[in-house]
């Protein structure tokens, strides 16, 4: 990665230039991609959400070294929270409550007004995002607490179980009180509305968002929102990494007993890692729900947890630019493949020989094996320039001072 | 005797059927280098782990600098003012030497999530102070030039020094070293000895476990000897050297 460097500590000028160039590309990208169809931008939107997830998981797995196989649960928590508080679902919940606890229903209706009974609750994005972060963080600490004494494989198994538990809850919490609408999922979730502008476009605008006189497709509007959130995530996680807290996480990853002996309260610091990581998942989940307008338990299967973990590990565990790259590659490439492979085969052979889905699985597995064999630290691991011999270092510095 | 920094009385520790420590205690005066010796398996490291909170004792009273402390958790002991190193070096291998020492400052600093994200003035100042102090300590133990090197790439002797610097970063009243000279050659031992004297001069009391009796005799102000989990002797190095029970324990006397 000689072209782009994000090492602000050692090469600030190059790093900020790289960031500016990248940002410019990212800003122009959706307009170029939209020329080829909105589905391309949609792929990018999803990739950005996955990057947020990967960044959150990176706190837990990359920094603190706690192998979490149930991370998608927090994505689910954020998504379902949005489903419950930004759709007509709450009306269905009230309806199911009425037979069991009429007094509860009365209390809720009195607090929120008669409208709740028919329309449900529709919180604004300004309430949903912090709420999703907070509730997911709470779940992170809650699920983290019983695992504090576990490490490695054992921790992985338990978190895997928690992830599944959450999904199964989502699947079954439609009775006796209808929280999640069960396997059918929650529909008609409000699109995000910022300063009165709906990112799904107003009715009759054919999914075009107008800001002032300027119109763009809905997917582009979401793209910019998710891009902003990703940038915030990158900013927050990198600030955390280079702080007292980030050092404590890495210390726990490297040697928990020594960390304890150095006065780190490992219980609190680990719980903080779990809940900080989870809060990113929660926000990403809220965005996902609003973007899709629909959530169902299927979106939160174990394979999703593994996909996010693969992004972190393949990209470069603990290294933020690497994790972002892993997220882009693993989220976008399969979709790109789907769009490219079949038309290409049609053109070449006149028929589809291998289906994209099959090829995707094959390449995914192959990539996984090859990368782990050849680059066990990930495609873009954190640079450790101190490891190189002193002579190479001195040369490096000379070049820098010249530049 | 001058002021007592560490006063431990009546420690018992049993692992299942094995009585690892029987009624062990130490009384260490401020500013001393205090040695704890004994043959392999005598219970030295167990005793160490008990006073630093890694093992829970069955009985015992613990007092540091006149105040009782409870060795219930290692991080609480570090906060109370006892810092330790490990027999088999336990550094944070992937972190730089400087970062290792910076971790040691954790217990004396307080910035949390908010400070980390917003880096307001107090957070920036604290971070700068942590960094400056860590570099100072690296210089103090004599490896200041390797600050940016990854810890696991340091030489063995330097790793030992780094561990001591990291322990010093917690501002201990008592520095507990578990076999710091293990695996060192003669030159490294001389250098280590100089370092320990330097730490003592800086006003920090040292509790030392060591196998190398020669090193201990010249260095320690007082020595305790453990055998089979019991204290068999306590006194000045010269007294210990002549003590028949100690000689028997080491050379295998009339058993």
Boltz contact constraints between the chains, C-beta under 6 A:
constraints:
  - contact:
      token1: [A, 236]
      token2: [B, 117]
      max_distance: 6.0
  - contact:
      token1: [A, 239]
      token2: [B, 116]
      max_distance: 6.0
  - contact:
      token1: [A, 239]
      token2: [B, 117]
      max_distance: 6.0
  - contact:
      token1: [A, 240]
      token2: [B, 116]
      max_distance: 6.0
  - contact:
      token1: [A, 243]
      token2: [B, 116]
      max_distance: 6.0
  - contact:
      token1: [A, 244]
      token2: [B, 109]
      max_distance: 6.0
  - contact:
      token1: [A, 244]
      token2: [B, 111]
      max_distance: 6.0
  - contact:
      token1: [A, 245]
      token2: [B, 116]
      max_distance: 6.0
  - contact:
      token1: [A, 247]
      token2: [B, 102]
      max_distance: 6.0
  - contact:
      token1: [A, 247]
      token2: [B, 103]
      max_distance: 6.0
  - contact:
      token1: [A, 248]
      token2: [B, 106]
      max_distance: 6.0
  - contact:
      token1: [A, 250]
      token2: [B, 95]
      max_distance: 6.0
  - contact:
      token1: [A, 251]
      token2: [B, 92]
      max_distance: 6.0
  - contact:
      token1: [A, 251]
      token2: [B, 103]
      max_distance: 6.0
  - contact:
      token1: [A, 254]
      token2: [B, 92]
      max_distance: 6.0
  - contact:
      token1: [A, 254]
      token2: [B, 93]
      max_distance: 6.0
  - contact:
      token1: [A, 254]
      token2: [B, 94]
      max_distance: 6.0
  - contact:
      token1: [A, 255]
      token2: [B, 90]
      max_distance: 6.0
  - contact:
      token1: [A, 255]
      token2: [B, 92]
      max_distance: 6.0
  - contact:
      token1: [A, 258]
      token2: [B, 90]
      max_distance: 6.0
  - contact:
      token1: [A, 260]
      token2: [B, 74]
      max_distance: 6.0
  - contact:
      token1: [A, 260]
      token2: [B, 75]
      max_distance: 6.0
  - contact:
      token1: [A, 261]
      token2: [B, 74]
      max_distance: 6.0
  - contact:
      token1: [A, 261]
      token2: [B, 84]
      max_distance: 6.0
  - contact:
      token1: [A, 262]
      token2: [B, 103]
      max_distance: 6.0
  - contact:
      token1: [A, 262]
      token2: [B, 104]
      max_distance: 6.0
  - contact:
      token1: [A, 263]
      token2: [B, 75]
      max_distance: 6.0
  - contact:
      token1: [A, 263]
      token2: [B, 78]
      max_distance: 6.0
  - contact:
      token1: [A, 263]
      token2: [B, 79]
      max_distance: 6.0
  - contact:
      token1: [A, 263]
      token2: [B, 106]
      max_distance: 6.0
  - contact:
      token1: [A, 263]
      token2: [B, 107]
      max_distance: 6.0
  - contact:
      token1: [A, 263]
      token2: [B, 170]
      max_distance: 6.0
  - contact:
      token1: [A, 264]
      token2: [B, 75]
      max_distance: 6.0
  - contact:
      token1: [A, 264]
      token2: [B, 106]
      max_distance: 6.0
  - contact:
      token1: [A, 265]
      token2: [B, 75]
      max_distance: 6.0
  - contact:
      token1: [A, 384]
      token2: [B, 150]
      max_distance: 6.0
  - contact:
      token1: [A, 386]
      token2: [B, 148]
      max_distance: 6.0
  - contact:
      token1: [A, 386]
      token2: [B, 149]
      max_distance: 6.0
  - contact:
      token1: [A, 386]
      token2: [B, 150]
      max_distance: 6.0
  - contact:
      token1: [A, 387]
      token2: [B, 150]
      max_distance: 6.0
